[in-house]
Amino acid sequence: MAPSGWARPPAATPNVVLITIDTLRADRVGCYGYKQGRTPTLDGLARQGVLFRTVVAPTPLTLPSHCSILTGTYPMAHGVRDNVGYTLPGGETTLATTLKSHGYSTGAFVGAYVLDARRGLNQGFDTYSGPSPATKREGDPRIVNLRTLERKAEEVVAEALEWLRTQGRKPFLVWIHLFDPHDPYEPPPRFRKLLPDPYDGEIAYADYALGQVIEYLKAQGIYDRTLVVATSDHGESFGEHGEFAHGYYIYDTTLLVPLIIKAPADLAIAPRSIGGPVRSIDIPPTILQFLRIPVPPTMQGTGLLSLIFGKRDYRRPPDAYSETYYPNQFGWSALRSVRQRRFKYIDAPKPELYDLLADPQELHNLFGRNRAMALELKSQLGALVARSVSEQRPRGTPVSPVDVELLKSLGYLGTSTPLPQSVRQQDLPDPKDKLAAFKRIAASAQLAAEGKCAQALAPLARLTTEEPSLFLAHLLLGQCRLSAGQHEAAADAFAAAIRLRPDAAEAFFYKSVCDFHLGRMDDSLADLNFALKIKPEYSHAHFYLGRIYQQRQQIAAALAEFQKCIAADPDFEDAHYKLGFLFAEQGKYPEAIRHFKMVISLNPGDAEAHYNLALAYSKSGDAAAARPEFDAACRLNAALCGRSPR
């Protein structure tokens, strides 16, 4: 007997295409009423499917929101509260793990490093592909090529289509994440000319790339038996409430997202628009309902199939919860909200209550005038959180300080060590009172990410004076001073950061770099050991320890540290280079060859790596292998010609 809500059993096992377009406000999509937009692909899916008008994201942050989309759970259940400092714990039950266990091929193709496989979202995927920056020479985590941290929509789609062509007759789940609408808004020239607003241009470009997926499905004759789900992780703010971008506040500008579901054709679901509200965490159980696969008990979302079919047995989802823990990165209070029918309550040191029906822009705080409703919703929020938290579930492993630097290049400020869970949020400053300080540090961080640290020095120095407890301001000031070669002043800034957050490994690491350049090797060694006590797999700390031991001619200790470095980060180019040199000096040519080859695989244009590989081959008696490496070195750098290894 078919489950409740099915019109008829599906003719064949449906494929699943899950599309998440990053940073996409629902009200900037054509089928949601936006006249200036160009979204024919999404509009076409809406004409053939079901469009949900009010869809609430659990958080306005990319990583935790996607964790919720794939697990069907709130952030307090899966444990990922921010983009920086968290990974999804192993052993999670996700949409991918569930479908894989039911015979599906599973592939994921993401557009940004913030969703890197090491964040834990790769669980259950046979193939998981995304940007993967290598750690380049000089061992400096502040040196980042933004192009290696994100991919254009067409590149992501092309790789996804290549994977789809290999799938044969087996049912598949493919998740395609398009990062393009995320700031900075830089659409390709064609779309920049098409639309005056670059954000709209990025959306149009992502929609165009999505169209290639739909065209492929139709060309292969599998569109009709494919379930297509298109949504976003969060919206975007353009000055509403003083916020630009997303993550800082939890007003609806950054929480309301599109959700369009195109069902397999044999289900004969009439196109319709549903007012909602529904939640992002409802997506996985809804997909599983379509596939007639039991919904795992860990999923907190509610399947929407009965609602889609217009069945009377549909149970309205519980109140929608949202949060942002991003302000915690600055030492300020997290924000949490719950919406019930027409009212939305935001729990903060200065609470807020809004009547969304009368005041959809959330401009008139009713907390003082309707305290009874506010307190009722606060009580419901507390009960919802208590029901959602799993004490047995381990907290996600924090990311490394190196990852923090990479994420900062994408605009995500933070530290590798989140505030302790024991901190009482109500004792922290309200983010509304710190918006000006946030804008100042965000602007300085943007300058630093663009290689303009010199312009950020004075504003950061003023900010640390006016906001002396702002840890990230001291840390960023130290980094910019370090970039300017102001090692003593940088060390002072890092020391101030350490006094505020003695658990912050990156502050100890950067102070050690200053001490290293100032020749204070004992101090540098002590700082590095502190950093590694906090973060044992801190690759850059192991690298600098290796440099100190090498300088002191403690070669065995240096080798051990460089090996620990590549164990933590296998793509750490300079550590492989150091190991190649040290092994070659010891006459251990096979080991040297292995590491020089790794350097070349990471950086094929490194002439000296080719030359040293040739030399190692020659010393080991393999002249035939040495010759092409020497030729490559000569071709890349004429100064190396004529130095053929004997």
Secondary structure by P-SEA (a helix, b strand, c coil): ccccccccccccbbbbbbbbbccccccccccccccccccaaaaaaaaabbbbcbbbbcccccaaaaaaaaacccccccccccccccccccccccaaaaaaaaccbbbbbbccccccccccccccccccccccccccccccccccccccccccaaaaaaaaaaaaaacccccbbbbbbbccccccccccaaaaaacccaaaaaaaaaaaaaaaaaaaaaaacccccbbbbbbbcccccccccccccccccccccccbbbbbbbcccccccccccccccccccaaaaaaaaaaccccccccccccccccccccccccccccbbbbbcccccccbbbbbbcccccbbbbbccbbbbbccccccccccccccccaaaaaaaaaaaaaaaaacccccccccccccaaaaaaaaaaccccccccccccccccccccccccaaaaaaaaaaaaaaaacccccaaaaaaaaaaacccaaaaaaaaaaaaaaacaaaaaaaaaaaaaaaccccaaaaaaaaaaaaaacaaaaaaaaaaaaaaacccaaaaaaaaaaaaaaacaaaaaaaaaaaaaaacccaaaaaaaaaaaaaaacaaaaaaaaaaaaaaaccccaaaaaaaaaaaaaaccaaaaaaaaaaaaaacccccccccc
